[in-house]
Amino acid sequence: MDGLDLLKTFREVAIRGSFSRAANALGMSKANASKYVAQLESRFGVRLLNRSTRAVSLTDAGQLLLERSMPLIEMIELTQTELQQHAGHPRGRLRVSAPHGLGQSTFPNILGEFIAMYPDVHVSLQLSNRMIDLVDEGVDIALRLGRIRDENLIVRRLRQVDLALCATPGYWSRRGLPSKPDDMRRHDVLTYSGMEGPPHLPFEVDGKPYSVPVHSRMDANDSAPLVAAALAGLGAVCVPSMMAQSHIDRGALVPVLKAYMPSDLWLYAAYTQRRHNSAAMRALLDFLEARIKAPEPAAPAAPAAPAAEPAATRSTRTSRPRRPITPA
């Protein structure tokens, strides 16, 4: 029997002066109440109670134990109550990591909505493009963009991410519109510095990954300077569409090769395996999933294959119809 349970039983017997009344209060039998007090006396090697047929009274040792143990028991019971409330009501600090690009999207507004809904939760947001160790750095949830790897993490998919390969209308007018992935070999490209291997662009051909080496004019570890360089006409950039959508909508950037963009990229929340995640963490995961997760798109129609495209590189993927492009 746990020592705390023995102390609680002793306390009830001492306060109520009766094994029967203590047993009723604790929801146990009189025999068990007597046995627990006897086990406590055996552990300490002293007699704690004077027993008679009419009443139970404390010995000097019992009085000392009651005085010393009462504050301890009350503190533990209060802590248990607070922990149960903490488990049921979102409260406390959450450390969240996200790539820099999400800081330029609607993500901060979504976090603002969350903390407005849960005033007892404090969110500490860290923007970083490196692959952090959640355990070593004490991060509760990491928002990540890309392919979901087989890691010792739990992953909740939030939204499928579309990539946009785009440049200004003026750049496409000068250098020519690409009709297939390999055409990008002759273009100037603005690339991420954190990519593995030489500069390249990720595509899909016949449903399989297809990497095209490219000439990089500039690299950066964040999408913002790359998009800015693309807007200046310095080359083409491949970024998550959410990072460039406002520029695409107003015609400042024109996307190409949509039918060849990878389809297995996700914005996802990663967190470590825990038996008891806090109520705050569960609430934030559910909130992000509800606010970010997009509905499943309808199956797009297959575009007509370009007449001059070689059979070896022709994609059989279905895609959204390409928007007509009129370079400036």
Secondary structure, DSSP 8 states (H G I E B T S, - for coil): --HHHHHHHHHHHHHHT-HHHHHHHHTS-HHHHHHHHHHHHHHHTS--EEE-SS-EEE-HHHHHHHHHHHHHHHHHHHHHHHHHHHHHS--EEEEEEE-GGGGGTTHHHHHHHHHHH-TTEEEEEEE--S---TTTTT-SEEEEEE-----SSEEEEEEE--EEEEE-HHHHHHH---SSGGGGGGSEEEEETTSSSSSEEEEEETTEEEEEE-EEEEEESSHHHHHHHHHTTS-EEEEEHHHHHHHHHTTSSEEE-GGGS-S--EEEEEE---SS--HHHHHHHHHHHHHH--------------TT--GGG---------------
